[in-house]
Amino acid sequence: MAGKFEVYQDKAGKFRFRLKASNGQVIATGEAYESKKSCLNGIESIRKNAPDARLDDQTTSPAPPA
């Protein structure tokens, strides 16, 4: 089973989405949108722009050795 986007309304009535992995764990969440259409556009933007997204690590200290 592939991951999935879930669209929902928060307590304030704003539209949001979350991306769930195939095991059901939430791996990303979207901002609050005023309309469902805007929320769906946010999902489409991720689908379009993220496949080749690079990692820009802006942390100030190096990661500990593995």
Phi, psi and omega in degrees: 000134180277166174295172181210152172267136174244131176254135180209169175253136178277182183297335179273000179086006179278152179269137180221164173226157172225147177255125181248139175288170181298338178272003178092355181284135177287125181245350175199150176228151179261169178285178177275132179244148179287329182231156177296322179301316178297321178297315179295325176295324176298318178297314180297325178297318178296314180301321183283317190263342188270341185306324182248018182297137179264162179270127176243091184279111183253022177288154185269339180243147179293154177293146178295153179297146182280000000 
